Amino acid sequence: MSILLDENTTVIVQGITGREGSLRTKFMKEYGTNVVAGVTPGRGGQQVHGIPVYDTVKEAVDNHGPVEASVAFIPGPLLKWAVLEAIDSGIKFIVPPVERVPVHDIMDMAAVAQREGVRLIGPGSLGIITPGKAVMGWLGGSADWAEKLFSPGPVGVISRSGGQSGTVPWVLKVEGLGISTALHIGTEPVLGQSMADVLPLFEADDQTKAVAVFGEIGGTLEEEAAETVANGKFTKPLVVFIAGAWAPEGMRFSHASSIVEKGKGSAKSKIEALTKAGAHVVDSPEEIAPLIKNLINA
């Protein structure tokens, strides 16, 4: 099994005729993703890599529905309206691999998504991949690289770092383990889904026996994940690496969402919360796979 995405998930691409939209659509299609349509206003009637293009999401849904998911390659200042259009058309899972989105727009999108029962991964997410089945976004880069980096297995992966999103899957593969689903949670200071939102999905997935997290200092995502474990909403082994443990309070690290502020967001506070909840914290990504192997075989 997997979470959120598999080979049967019907996907549309918003912004499909743009440079990134076209390039990443080719990658997703080659990997096996069930991309049924694309949307670019004013470009209806065209095709991109054999995929029909429509002027609106509603037209795409009317012709190819039900559509379960959308990946939106839309410039940050315009992303809000694309996401709201997808939500209004009944799409329940949206991935926008877009950064530099106005914070108030993200807050609006997240609020509407929560109200309508829509899962919004990001913004600023590289995407999500279920090995051998489907990918949304550009996680993996190309079909060849995705096949080399991501192999099927029993470990769910959540990464806060886009650039390091392949690190944990790779060390798991080297250890003889693979992944059920991996996702990059996003880089913006406000996100549509938190780790606490995603962990229960892995809890309910029979294939997933443990979850590995590539975390970072700043924000409260890891502390929220610790609360999820402490409250019994996630009971499987959870192994976490926190990047940037060396950074002093007040220093920007990696992204706007990774700023250490007094009293919260530090490596110390995250490690304490996770350890107290019963999760396992390691000092390097290389330690993740051997520990998980021991935990799931115990």
Phi, psi and omega in degrees: 000197182188181172242140169069328189214131171214188186292344181265349181297125179276127189233139168245159179242115175273130186084030187293334183273353176286171183301307181292318181301315180292314182298313183286332175296318177302314178300310182299317181294316180296329181282341178120000180298139182276070178280116187259339183194164174232162181225125168213118180305131179087357181244012179304141181099344177278176172227146175232114183054038178081004182260128182291144182249139179236161180283331183224159176295321180302317178297319179297316180293318180299326184269337186226010185287168359288140177257126186267333188213154175225140169245126192247105175265073186238137178306143185314311182296341181254357188298320183308314185289327176293316179295315179296325177296318179296317179297316181297336180269006174092009180280133189254358180218121186227132176238113174255105179280061189227134175252177179059045176266132178307133186301318181294331176291318179297319180298320177296313180299313182297321180294316179294318179300315180297317181297324185264005179070034181257137175266118180248112179265114185110207005293174181079019179268135173290340175128200186218144179220135170247107190307132178076001184237303186194159176217144172234126183105213180235022177295114185112330173083309179211163182299320180296313181292321180299320179293327180285322186276322190246118177239149181295146180180196191261011187243125172278147183230131173237129179236137172271343181258124176294314182295335181256014184295338178267352185295307182296314176303324181291314181294330175292318180296317180300326181279358181092009176253164175225191185235151174278303175213142174236142177216150173262118189292337180119163187243350185286158182295338173238134183235153180288327179229141176256173173300324179296332177284326187276324184305317178299333176293318176293326177301321184277351183272120183296328181290326185281119179257343179199165177231137176246138183235129167263099184262179178214160171291164179091149180069189183232017184301315182290323176295322177294323176297320178299320178297322178298319177292314182298328182274002177079013179276347172221119187244354180280164178302134178236120181241128189230136168247132179252111178280150176083022183298340182280345189287136178284163178301140178089355182270135175284132180228117173075293184219172179298336180277358185240063179244127179277124177242155184305125175090350180202156176086355181281160176301320181300313182293323179292314181298317179298315182294316182293315181295317179298325182284342180109004175281169182246127181248132181245163184269347179207154179300330182296339180277348185295307187296312179300321180294315179298320179301317179293321184292318184278345177261359182291000000 
